[in-house]
Amino acid sequence: MNTQLDIFGDSAIIQQNPLTDRRVGFIGKFKNRAALVKKVKEFGASEKSKDGLTRDTQILVIGSDVKQEEQNRLLCYEHDGWKPMKISEAELQEIFKGHYAGFETTPEPIKQVSIDMSYYNWNPPALSDEDVEDAGIRCSSPLVYGEENPLYGKEIYVPNKPNEDTSILRQIIGNFGGYANTRNFDDTNVIMLSSETLRLLKQGLKDQVILDIENSYNKSNAKMFNIQFTSERDFLGWVKARMEKFPDESTMALLNKYDKE
């Protein structure tokens, strides 16, 4: 099979190829990492191509014995929708040989989140101080109900449900110091999903609520998906347990009214 090098010879290096103007990163161990970084640039890769991984890395070459901290950084970036093409050193060598098929990427990095149950059950990996302070990486943390009130002072998106009034639920949230909205704003901290939305998501299906959340984030200028998910069921269970310890007439009245509807 003819390759680009067969057709163009040495001049193929300056032809369009999968590395042209792309930001290439390297994690793990290589026999000669510096030589690989130099060679991808000779093939037209961005001058920003370097050792390591950044949010806008488009092609990530993965060597052996990848450090846990590098794996954690990649997990956080992918959670935020920044998903580089991952290739091995052997596949990079195929590109050097002129075998380009299957290694195409977009000219610019594209942020693309696709929400599934892993987002609802998200358990962020540990990040090093260097990642947090120097690289500015943050992984969203799961919402945990306990003695502390996790909703206090937060903007909470409570999607409207067909033929159902969520105003009582929003009032209960307000009693605990949360700011409940029926719209998903840029400064939303928490999204409260209904039992039906979760039921579908567990089956790999997305209702309009999930699709709207994806679309809103993917079109925004936000670089990090710092959204916490909770469920209506978990929240109400926490409220009822709290009322047994710390009764509040207003909240209990709202709970009774909500249960009857």
Secondary structure by P-SEA (a helix, b strand, c coil): cccccccccccccccccccccbbbbbccccccaaaaaaaaaaacccccccccccccccbbbbbccccaaaaaaaaaaaaaccccccccaaaaaaaaacccccccccccbbbbbbbcccccccccccccccccccccccccccccccccccccccbbbbbbcccccaaaaaaaaaaacccccccccccccbbbbcaaaaaaaaaccccaaaaaaaaaaaacccccccbbbbbaaaaaaaaaaaaaacccaaaaaaaaaaaac
